[in-house]
Amino acid sequence: MIKALILLLLNLSIGLAGAFAADLPNDSIYQVKSKWVDQSGKTVELSSLAGKPVAISMIYLSCKFSCPTTVSHMKALQRMLPEHLKNDIQFVLVSFDPTHDTPAAMKKFAGKHSLEFPQWRFITARNESDLRELSSLIEFKYRKIANGDFEHSFGIAALDAEGRMIGSTIGSSMEEKDLVPLFEKSFLRPIAAVQ
C-alpha cells in the first residue's frame, strides 16, 4: 500500500514537471534539452530549475579571483532580497571546467563558501557544446588560456520562474541591487498554467 502511494506520488510529480516544461514560453532557456550533472552527481535538465526565479552565473572552482567575487556578489544579492522572497530565489553556479569541477569538488566549494543546498545548486555539463549554448543564452563569455586557467565574463543573470532572462549584471552597468526589483516584479507576472 505504501509502495503504491509512493509510486503514485512520484509519477504525479514527474507528470506535473513534464507538463510544466511543455508549457514553457519559446524564449525560455529551459527549452534547451541538454543534460547536466549537479552537485549530487545526478543528471538534470535546465527545466528542473523551472518554478522559481533563478540567479545564475558561470564559474570554475579553482579560480582564485573573479569567481569567488562572483559568489560574494550572489551572496550579497541573496542578503538584499526582501524577506518574502529570500526562500523563493534559486542560486545556480554553472562550472565551465567539468574536468576538474566534479560533484565532490562542488560540494567542497559549497561548504567552504557556506552555500546551502537546495537553494544553492551547482551544475556542469560533460559536453562543451552544452556549456557554450548556455553561456550564449545568458551572454556569458569564457575561453581557456595557455596555462589551463580561463578568461571569462563576470556577473549574474536573472531568470524568471519560466527561464526567461529578466536582467543581468554580465557586461552591463547593472549591479546586483538592480536585480532585486526585477525578481520582485517577476513574482507579479503570471506563470503559464500547468495543463
C-alpha positions as CSV (number, residue, x, y, z in Angstrom):
1,M,0.0,0.0,0.0
2,I,2.7,2.5,1.0
3,K,4.8,1.5,-2.0
4,A,1.8,2.1,-4.3
5,L,1.2,5.5,-2.8
6,I,4.9,6.5,-3.2
7,L,4.9,5.3,-6.8
8,L,1.7,7.3,-7.4
9,L,3.1,10.5,-5.9
10,L,6.4,10.0,-7.9
11,N,4.5,9.6,-11.2
12,L,2.3,12.6,-10.4
13,S,5.3,14.8,-9.7
14,I,7.1,13.6,-12.8
15,G,4.0,14.2,-14.9
16,L,3.5,17.7,-13.5
17,A,7.1,18.6,-14.1
18,G,6.8,17.4,-17.7
19,A,3.6,19.3,-18.2
20,F,5.2,22.5,-16.8
21,A,8.2,22.1,-19.0
22,A,6.0,21.6,-22.0
23,D,4.2,24.9,-21.2
24,L,7.4,27.0,-21.1
25,P,7.5,30.0,-23.3
26,N,9.6,29.9,-26.5
27,D,12.1,32.4,-25.1
28,S,12.8,30.3,-22.0
29,I,16.4,29.0,-21.7
30,Y,14.7,25.9,-20.2
31,Q,13.7,24.9,-23.8
32,V,17.3,23.7,-24.1
33,K,17.3,19.9,-23.8
34,S,20.9,19.4,-22.7
35,K,21.9,17.1,-19.8
36,W,23.7,18.5,-16.8
37,V,25.3,17.0,-13.7
38,D,24.5,18.6,-10.3
39,Q,26.5,18.6,-7.1
40,S,25.0,15.2,-6.1
41,G,26.1,13.6,-9.3
42,K,22.5,13.4,-10.6
43,T,21.8,14.1,-14.3
44,V,19.3,17.0,-14.6
45,E,17.9,19.2,-17.3
46,L,17.7,23.0,-17.1
47,S,13.9,22.7,-17.0
48,S,14.4,21.3,-13.4
49,L,15.0,24.9,-12.4
50,A,11.5,26.0,-13.6
51,G,9.1,27.1,-11.0
52,K,11.2,29.7,-9.1
53,P,13.2,32.6,-10.3
54,V,17.0,32.0,-10.7
55,A,20.1,34.0,-10.2
56,I,22.7,32.2,-12.3
57,S,26.4,32.6,-13.1
58,M,29.2,30.6,-14.6
59,I,32.4,30.0,-12.7
60,Y,35.2,27.5,-12.3
61,L,36.1,26.3,-8.8
62,S,39.9,26.6,-8.9
63,C,39.6,30.3,-9.9
64,K,41.3,32.5,-7.2
65,F,40.0,35.9,-8.2
66,S,36.8,36.8,-10.1
67,C,34.8,33.5,-9.4
68,P,35.0,33.9,-5.6
69,T,34.0,37.5,-6.1
70,T,31.0,36.4,-8.2
71,V,29.9,34.1,-5.4
72,S,30.3,37.0,-3.0
73,H,28.1,39.2,-5.2
74,M,25.5,36.4,-5.4
75,K,25.5,36.1,-1.6
76,A,25.1,39.9,-1.4
77,L,22.1,39.6,-3.7
78,Q,20.6,36.9,-1.5
79,R,21.0,39.2,1.5
80,M,19.4,42.1,-0.3
81,L,16.2,40.2,-1.1
82,P,13.2,41.2,0.9
83,E,12.2,38.6,3.5
84,H,9.2,37.4,1.5
85,L,11.5,36.4,-1.4
86,K,14.6,35.1,0.4
87,N,13.5,31.4,0.1
88,D,11.9,31.8,-3.4
89,I,15.0,32.6,-5.5
90,Q,17.4,29.8,-6.6
91,F,21.1,30.5,-6.9
92,V,22.8,28.4,-9.6
93,L,26.5,28.2,-10.3
94,V,27.5,26.6,-13.6
95,S,31.0,25.3,-13.9
96,F,32.6,25.6,-17.3
97,D,35.5,23.3,-16.1
98,P,33.8,19.9,-15.8
99,T,37.1,18.0,-15.9
100,H,38.1,19.4,-12.5
101,D,34.7,20.5,-11.1
102,T,33.3,17.2,-10.1
103,P,30.3,16.8,-7.8
104,A,32.7,16.2,-4.9
105,A,34.5,19.4,-5.7
106,M,31.2,21.3,-6.0
107,K,30.1,20.1,-2.5
108,K,33.5,21.0,-1.0
109,F,33.3,24.5,-2.6
110,A,29.8,24.9,-1.3
111,G,30.9,24.1,2.2
112,K,33.9,26.4,2.1
113,H,31.6,29.3,1.0
114,S,28.6,28.4,3.2
115,L,26.3,27.8,0.3
116,E,23.3,25.8,1.4
117,F,21.5,23.2,-0.7
118,P,18.9,23.1,-2.1
119,Q,18.6,26.9,-2.5
120,W,22.1,26.9,-4.0
121,R,22.8,24.5,-6.8
122,F,25.9,23.6,-8.8
123,I,25.7,22.1,-12.3
124,T,28.1,21.4,-15.1
125,A,27.9,19.6,-18.5
126,R,30.1,16.9,-19.8
127,N,29.6,18.3,-23.3
128,E,31.4,21.5,-24.2
129,S,28.7,22.4,-26.7
130,D,26.1,22.4,-23.9
131,L,28.2,24.8,-21.9
132,R,28.7,27.1,-24.9
133,E,24.9,27.0,-25.6
134,L,24.0,28.1,-22.1
135,S,26.8,30.7,-21.9
136,S,25.5,32.2,-25.1
137,L,21.9,32.3,-23.8
138,I,23.0,34.2,-20.7
139,E,25.5,36.3,-22.6
140,F,28.5,35.0,-20.7
141,K,31.9,34.5,-22.4
142,Y,34.8,32.3,-21.4
143,R,37.8,30.7,-23.0
144,K,40.6,28.5,-21.9
145,I,44.1,30.1,-21.9
146,A,47.5,28.5,-22.2
147,N,48.2,27.8,-18.5
148,G,45.0,25.9,-18.1
149,D,43.1,28.8,-16.5
150,F,40.2,30.7,-18.1
151,E,39.5,34.2,-19.1
152,H,35.8,34.9,-18.6
153,S,33.0,37.3,-18.1
154,F,31.8,38.4,-14.7
155,G,28.3,38.8,-13.3
156,I,24.9,37.4,-12.6
157,A,22.0,36.7,-14.9
158,A,18.4,36.8,-13.5
159,L,15.8,34.5,-14.8
160,D,12.1,34.5,-14.1
161,A,10.3,31.3,-12.9
162,E,9.9,30.2,-16.6
163,G,13.5,30.7,-17.5
164,R,13.3,34.0,-19.3
165,M,16.1,36.5,-18.9
166,I,14.8,39.5,-16.9
167,G,18.1,41.2,-16.2
168,S,21.9,40.8,-16.0
169,T,25.0,42.3,-14.5
170,I,27.1,40.5,-17.1
171,G,28.9,43.0,-19.2
172,S,26.5,45.8,-18.2
173,S,26.3,48.7,-15.8
174,M,23.7,46.9,-13.6
175,E,24.6,45.9,-10.1
176,E,23.1,43.1,-8.1
177,K,20.9,45.6,-6.2
178,D,19.3,46.3,-9.6
179,L,18.2,42.7,-9.9
180,V,16.1,42.8,-6.7
181,P,13.2,44.8,-8.1
182,L,13.3,42.6,-11.3
183,F,12.8,39.5,-9.1
184,E,10.0,41.2,-7.2
185,K,8.3,42.1,-10.4
186,S,8.7,38.5,-11.8
187,F,6.5,37.3,-8.9
188,L,3.7,39.6,-10.1
189,R,3.8,38.2,-13.7
190,P,1.5,35.1,-14.1
191,I,3.2,31.8,-14.8
192,A,1.9,29.5,-17.5
193,A,-0.7,27.2,-16.1
194,V,0.1,23.6,-15.8
195,Q,-2.3,21.6,-18.1
